[in-house]
Amino acid sequence: MDLQAARTAMIDSQVRTNDVTDRRLIAAIAAVPREVFVPTGKTTLAYAEVSVETGPGRSMMTARDFSKLANAAVIKDTDRVLDIASGAGYSAAVFSQLAAAVVALEQDDAAVKSLRDNLSKAGASNVETVSGSLKAGAASKAPFDVIFVKGAVEDVPKAWLDQLAEEGRLCVVVCEGLVRRARIYTPSGGKTAWPPPFEPPVPSLPGFERGEEFRL
């Protein structure tokens, strides 16, 4: 399999055709080898238009969904990015090409070790890997200009919003019944807005389900 040709075809058919206009983002996607971040034996799926499970409760988004959400984030070369539920690390590797610094958050040391190994293989040198509660974010590293969440959630923790810099962007897919909508939260002047750019079928993150309501 010609992986470079597959990457180019993926960009032409899944990225450019879906309103992704950020040239820096497209260049970053072209530079990062997706095959590094898929499990052994799934290399042929790296550039297919499918979400690839990379570990328990973790998936690599399709190039379409990832690039549209990252495009809406408008990541600048001076930004600090927090990548929540980084999984195998593909998103963090792409962000490392765009931002000044990236913090990749996973929930335990074993996941962080695997994440760190993948990022090293991809040559992502400006990514700091940390372990801890996903819901708590990475308060000690805040504030962040961009917070990117790798999976759909039913509730958005207040801690994530609190860790955004003024004019920062929280990029997350929110479950609304059977519909999943991408939201870009942008706090400014004490207010928060979230224009929904599209509805991606992103897998849910375990542990972010709403609790059942008590009714008489």
C-alpha positions in Angstrom: 0.0 0.0 0.0 1.4 3.4 -1.0 0.7 5.3 2.2 1.7 8.7 0.9 -0.6 8.3 -2.1 -3.4 7.2 0.3 -2.8 10.3 2.5 -3.0 12.6 -0.6 -6.2 10.9 -1.8 -7.7 11.2 1.7 -7.0 14.9 1.8 -8.5 15.4 -1.7 -11.6 13.4 -1.1 -12.4 13.8 2.7 -10.8 17.1 3.7 -10.7 19.6 0.8 -14.2 18.7 -0.3 -15.8 19.4 3.1 -15.3 23.1 3.5 -11.9 22.8 5.2 -10.1 26.0 4.0 -7.2 26.4 6.6 -4.1 25.8 4.5 -1.9 25.3 7.5 -4.3 22.6 8.8 -4.3 20.9 5.4 -0.5 21.0 5.3 -0.3 19.6 8.9 -2.6 16.7 8.0 -0.4 16.0 4.9 2.7 15.9 7.1 1.4 13.6 9.9 1.4 9.8 9.1 -2.0 8.5 10.3 -0.7 4.9 10.1 1.5 5.5 13.1 -1.6 5.9 15.3 -3.7 2.9 14.3 -3.3 -0.6 16.0 -1.2 -3.2 14.4 -3.0 -4.9 11.5 -5.3 -1.9 10.8 -2.9 0.1 8.6 -5.3 -0.2 5.6 -7.9 1.6 7.7 -5.7 4.6 8.5 -6.9 6.6 5.4 -10.3 5.0 4.9 -13.4 7.1 5.6 -14.1 5.3 8.9 -13.6 5.9 12.6 -10.9 3.5 13.8 -10.9 2.2 17.4 -7.4 2.7 18.8 -8.1 1.5 22.4 -10.8 1.0 25.0 -13.2 3.9 24.7 -10.9 5.7 22.2 -11.2 6.2 18.4 -9.5 8.1 15.7 -12.0 10.4 14.0 -12.5 10.2 10.3 -10.4 12.8 8.5 -13.6 14.6 7.5 -14.9 15.0 11.0 -11.5 15.8 12.5 -10.5 18.4 9.9 -13.9 20.2 10.0 -13.8 20.5 13.8 -10.1 21.6 13.8 -10.8 24.0 11.0 -13.5 25.7 13.1 -11.0 26.0 16.0 -8.8 28.3 13.9 -5.6 27.3 15.6 -2.8 29.9 15.4 0.9 29.4 15.7 0.9 31.3 19.1 -1.8 29.1 20.6 -1.6 26.7 23.5 -3.8 23.6 22.9 -5.2 21.0 25.3 -6.1 17.7 23.6 -8.5 15.8 25.8 -8.8 12.0 25.5 -5.9 12.1 23.1 -6.0 8.4 22.6 -3.3 7.2 20.2 -2.3 10.8 19.7 -3.1 11.6 16.0 -4.9 14.9 16.9 -2.1 16.0 19.2 0.5 15.3 16.4 -1.5 17.5 13.9 -1.9 20.3 16.5 1.9 20.2 17.2 2.3 21.4 13.6 0.0 24.3 14.1 0.3 25.6 17.7 3.1 26.8 19.9 2.5 24.1 22.5 0.2 21.1 23.0 -0.8 19.3 26.2 -2.2 15.8 25.5 -4.4 14.5 28.3 -5.1 10.8 29.0 -6.6 9.2 32.1 -3.8 6.9 33.2 -0.1 6.3 33.0 -0.3 3.3 30.7 -2.4 5.3 28.1 0.1 8.2 28.4 3.1 5.9 27.8 1.5 4.6 24.6 0.5 8.1 23.6 4.1 9.4 24.2 5.6 6.5 22.1 3.4 7.3 19.1 4.1 11.0 19.3 7.8 10.3 19.4 7.5 8.1 16.2 5.7 10.9 14.5 8.3 13.5 15.5 5.9 15.6 17.5 8.4 17.4 19.8 6.3 20.2 21.3 3.6 18.0 22.9 3.5 17.5 26.7 1.7 14.3 27.8 -0.1 14.2 31.1 -2.4 11.8 32.9 -5.4 12.7 35.0 -9.2 13.0 35.1 -10.5 13.9 31.7 -13.4 15.8 33.3 -11.0 17.9 35.3 -8.9 18.9 32.3 -5.4 20.2 33.0 -5.9 23.1 35.3 -2.2 23.4 36.3 -1.3 24.0 32.6 -4.1 26.4 31.9 -5.2 28.8 30.3 -5.5 27.3 26.9 -6.4 29.1 23.6 -8.0 25.9 22.2 -9.4 22.8 24.0 -10.2 19.9 21.7 -12.2 16.9 22.9 -11.7 13.6 21.1 -15.2 12.1 21.5 -18.8 13.0 22.0 -20.1 13.9 25.5 -23.6 14.5 26.9 -22.5 17.1 29.4 -19.7 19.7 29.1 -17.7 20.0 32.4 -17.5 23.5 33.7 -13.8 22.8 34.4 -13.1 22.8 30.6 -14.7 26.2 30.2 -12.8 27.6 33.2 -9.5 26.6 31.6 -10.1 28.6 28.4 -8.3 31.9 27.8 -10.4 34.9 26.9 -11.4 34.4 23.3 -10.4 30.8 23.6 -12.3 28.0 21.8 -13.6 24.7 23.2 -14.2 22.3 20.4 -16.4 19.4 21.4 -19.2 17.2 20.0 -22.3 17.2 22.2 -25.0 14.5 22.2 -28.5 16.0 22.0 -30.7 12.9 22.1 -29.9 10.9 19.0 -28.2 13.9 17.3 -24.5 14.8 17.8 -23.6 18.4 17.2 -20.1 19.9 17.0 -19.9 23.0 19.2 -17.3 25.7 19.4 -17.6 27.4 22.8 -16.1 30.8 22.7 -16.2 32.7 26.0 -15.9 36.4 25.7 -16.7 39.1 28.2 -18.3 36.6 30.6 -20.6 35.1 27.9 -20.3 31.8 26.1 -21.5 31.1 22.5 -21.5 27.8 20.6 -22.5 28.1 17.0 -23.0 24.5 15.7 -20.9 24.0 12.6 -22.0 20.4 11.7 -23.3 17.1 13.0 -20.5 14.5 13.0 -21.1 10.8 14.0 -18.3 10.8 16.5 -18.1 7.9 19.0 -19.0 8.8 22.6 -16.4 9.1 25.4 -17.1 6.7 28.3 -17.9 8.4 31.6 -19.6 11.4 30.1 -23.2 10.2 30.1 -25.9 12.2 31.9 -27.1 10.7 35.1 -30.7 9.5 35.2 -33.2 12.1 36.5 -35.2 11.2 39.6 -38.9 11.6 39.0 -41.9 11.0 41.3 
